[in-house]
Amino acid sequence: MTNSTSSVLITGATGQVGREVLASLRGEPDLTVMAASRNPDHAGDLGVPVVLLDYDKTTTIAPALDGVDRLFILTGYTVDMLRQSKSLVDQAVKSGVSHIVHLGACGADDTDVAHYGWHQFVERYIAASGIAYTHLRPEIFMQNLLGYGGIDVVQNGVIRYYVGNARWSWIDGVDIAQVAAAVLRDPAEHAGKTYRLGTEAKTYDEVADVFTQVIGRPFRYEARPPSEFLEIVLSAGGEPAYMDCVYQSFERLSGQGIPGSDEIFNDFTRVTGRSPHTFADFVQRHAERFAY
């Protein structure tokens, strides 16, 4: 590595967002891009060097961060995220990491949704570390419609979910990755910023209408009880403490609602200079998956 290049490490590199971040940065002449994985042998298709990093094996953290200048952290969706993120940030300080891009969860600073707050605890710890940072707060991933927590959300023209008639703010995971990549290319421009990423607000009935228009066959939404969600995700191995928080938020959304859940933002366009993908774009891209 020459003095003109910066080393970037992407955690969560085998996931939907991490892969897209890598795809955006791979081949950048001024960056040496690496991926972190708990199972490097299973990540050989990423097209970049892969290092071992297991949050639950703290001895793997220092070697993974050796020589890293910029770090993309995808926070895990378990209560262990608090302990894991602390260990990662502590070592990032020791290793001389200069900038952290953290992908957390949605919510305003004064959110009272428990698991949103957990992600913000991680944000505050990163900020207190002295490392320059950029926080990304995505709203609901459109990709959740491909399946979430062991739930096959869309089947044979029926969309089943657990938030009643609530209107949610959505974003395409590809767009989240584009923002992360833009920050990692030019971190000084985005230091100290928190970007909220939600570009289209829709109820599930409105989502079903988009599916109908794009696929050309009828789709409908069937609201299911949040208790069913909790049963399914726990049976699929979801972490109980975190998933109970999600369940509680679904109960609120199905009832009185959560203030701000349908708020949309222009941070994506401000950072990337482009228009975000629409819900119709997302459905068209995955039309084969949703067709019946």
CORJO-V482068 format. One record per residue. N is the residue number from 1. RES is the residue in one letter. SS is DSSP state (H for helix, E for strand, L for the rest). OMEGA is omega in whole degrees, 0 to 359 (* if undefined). Layout:
n;res;ss;omega
N;RES;SS;OMEGA
N;RES;SS;OMEGA
//
This chain:
n;res;ss;omega
1;M;L;179
2;T;L;180
3;N;L;183
4;S;L;180
5;T;L;176
6;S;E;181
7;S;E;182
8;V;E;178
9;L;E;181
10;I;E;172
11;T;L;184
12;G;L;191
13;A;L;180
14;T;L;179
15;G;L;185
16;Q;H;182
17;V;H;181
18;G;H;178
19;R;H;180
20;E;H;176
21;V;H;179
22;L;H;181
23;A;H;180
24;S;H;186
25;L;H;183
26;R;L;180
27;G;L;177
28;E;L;187
29;P;L;184
30;D;L;183
31;L;E;167
32;T;E;189
33;V;E;179
34;M;E;178
35;A;E;175
36;A;E;181
37;S;E;173
38;R;L;182
39;N;L;183
40;P;H;180
41;D;H;181
42;H;H;184
43;A;L;185
44;G;L;182
45;D;L;186
46;L;L;177
47;G;L;176
48;V;L;175
49;P;E;182
50;V;E;178
51;V;E;178
52;L;E;174
53;L;L;178
54;D;L;183
55;Y;L;182
56;D;L;175
57;K;L;190
58;T;L;179
59;T;H;179
60;T;H;189
61;I;H;183
62;A;H;178
63;P;H;181
64;A;H;183
65;L;H;181
66;D;L;178
67;G;L;183
68;V;L;179
69;D;L;182
70;R;E;188
71;L;E;173
72;F;E;181
73;I;E;170
74;L;E;184
75;T;L;178
76;G;L;183
77;Y;L;174
78;T;L;178
79;V;L;178
80;D;L;179
81;M;H;182
82;L;H;179
83;R;H;183
84;Q;H;182
85;S;H;177
86;K;H;180
87;S;H;182
88;L;H;181
89;V;H;178
90;D;H;180
91;Q;H;178
92;A;H;176
93;V;H;182
94;K;H;184
95;S;H;177
96;G;L;175
97;V;L;186
98;S;L;182
99;H;E;176
100;I;E;169
101;V;E;187
102;H;E;176
103;L;E;183
104;G;L;183
105;A;L;185
106;C;L;176
107;G;L;174
108;A;L;182
109;D;L;182
110;D;L;180
111;T;L;173
112;D;L;173
113;V;L;194
114;A;H;186
115;H;H;171
116;Y;H;179
117;G;H;178
118;W;H;178
119;H;H;179
120;Q;H;171
121;F;H;178
122;V;H;177
123;E;H;183
124;R;H;180
125;Y;H;176
126;I;H;181
127;A;H;181
128;A;H;184
129;S;L;185
130;G;L;176
131;I;L;174
132;A;E;188
133;Y;E;167
134;T;E;180
135;H;E;175
136;L;E;178
137;R;E;180
138;P;E;170
139;E;L;187
140;I;E;180
141;F;E;171
142;M;H;181
143;Q;H;176
144;N;H;178
145;L;H;175
146;L;H;181
147;G;L;182
148;Y;E;175
149;G;L;181
150;G;L;182
151;I;E;174
152;D;L;194
153;V;L;185
154;V;E;180
155;Q;E;172
156;N;L;175
157;G;L;179
158;V;E;176
159;I;E;181
160;R;E;175
161;Y;E;203
162;Y;L;184
163;V;L;178
164;G;L;181
165;N;L;183
166;A;L;173
167;R;L;182
168;W;E;169
169;S;E;186
170;W;E;171
171;I;E;175
172;D;L;178
173;G;H;176
174;V;H;180
175;D;H;174
176;I;H;181
177;A;H;180
178;Q;H;177
179;V;H;179
180;A;H;181
181;A;H;180
182;A;H;179
183;V;H;181
184;L;H;176
185;R;H;186
186;D;L;188
187;P;H;182
188;A;H;180
189;E;H;189
190;H;H;184
191;A;L;178
192;G;L;184
193;K;E;170
194;T;E;182
195;Y;E;176
196;R;E;193
197;L;E;173
198;G;L;193
199;T;L;182
200;E;E;182
201;A;E;181
202;K;E;166
203;T;L;178
204;Y;H;173
205;D;H;178
206;E;H;174
207;V;H;179
208;A;H;178
209;D;H;178
210;V;H;178
211;F;H;181
212;T;H;181
213;Q;H;185
214;V;H;184
215;I;H;179
216;G;L;175
217;R;L;185
218;P;L;172
219;F;L;177
220;R;E;179
221;Y;E;175
222;E;E;179
223;A;E;180
224;R;L;181
225;P;L;179
226;P;H;178
227;S;H;177
228;E;H;176
229;F;H;184
230;L;H;179
231;E;H;183
232;I;H;185
233;V;H;177
234;L;H;177
235;S;H;180
236;A;L;177
237;G;L;178
238;G;L;182
239;E;L;191
240;P;H;185
241;A;H;181
242;Y;H;183
243;M;H;173
244;D;H;176
245;C;H;178
246;V;H;178
247;Y;H;180
248;Q;H;178
249;S;H;177
250;F;H;176
251;E;H;179
252;R;H;180
253;L;H;180
254;S;H;182
255;G;L;184
256;Q;L;179
257;G;L;177
258;I;L;181
259;P;L;177
260;G;L;184
261;S;L;180
262;D;L;182
263;E;L;177
264;I;L;189
265;F;L;179
266;N;L;182
267;D;H;180
268;F;H;182
269;T;H;180
270;R;H;182
271;V;H;189
272;T;H;185
273;G;L;182
274;R;L;173
275;S;L;180
276;P;L;172
277;H;L;177
278;T;L;175
279;F;H;178
280;A;H;176
281;D;H;182
282;F;H;182
283;V;H;179
284;Q;H;180
285;R;H;183
286;H;L;185
287;A;H;180
288;E;H;180
289;R;H;187
290;F;H;183
291;A;L;177
292;Y;L;*
//
